[in-house]
């Protein structure tokens, strides 16, 4: 199946001449409000060539390389010049066509919004990036480090950490906080001390109250650090829930009416939810339930708890490339959120680079190029074959991807609900979409 999509994408490369924004049938308008008709119109025009022709073949009923996806791109003026929903909402025989109104579990795309909330606290002077975070999160007052030890009956040993955990560590995944489902060591510890992962469902602080995997600042591991950041935001705002804070400072100001931590409180979002699919060992897409903990959460997961739509999310990305951003100061975006934070001589950078085949492959884009990590996601420090230097990007578990690049004034999002994370066909298609976005943006200059 992977070879099939690669073949389709290679065919595209020889005819990459998609029509200009003024051509009939293009999903492009000179307004941030793209009409539903243009956005959801079927890809049935005889004039379609290049990327969109390939896109049509990739999501067709016969190929189902992906069931369906929603694609969007925006420029620094706020013009959503590309918005397209293609394919089906799920793999059921009677699956309806997917639309741009449909909602997704955006998973780790939540992290960008939580990071923005955290940097707002920094701008207000409520917290310093490099102070001991235990002032706000006393759970980190005396952290322990877990190390594998086959000579010990438990298979591991615990030792006091020498370094203090900071907000910068948590935002850049250099704190040592891991994910239980990605760390056999933490799983072993949890099995011994309890409670079980299932019993912790929805309890954010207790879920990530585990030993660190290394000295803070001395490694990189994808984990629950941003969930702790969300708790920090709540505590700095007198216990206001993370969702309430986001609603006040992001969702309502930007008109994001279809973004929530609680499906049970938003019937419209639930009704438009795209069913998930799993690619099995034979490459076939089969129905796959979205993890139940995302619906039963009692605390707001700043690392992966949001549900939302692409038109909502693209508004945040648009602000981050705007000449006059409202969410954060330009200096904050350019020196913290989207700028490298890991020193070049740090072992954490080597650890990050060694993660190319793991978390980076599952969540980010263009990991073939030199990279670093910012307070908001992965940062390319040189051009890649997909995206240019200075690009900030990340994604979400069911193969959602986003990027922003202030220098080029461009941002985009690819959204699907396909498992497993890092699905090769999905990665190939999203990368080709991002290449197309960069090409279209260059044509529009």
Order of alpha helices (4+ residues) and beta strands (2+ residues): alpha-alpha-alpha-beta-beta-beta-alpha-beta-beta-alpha-alpha-alpha-alpha-alpha-alpha-beta-beta-alpha-beta-alpha-alpha-beta-beta-beta-beta-beta-beta-alpha
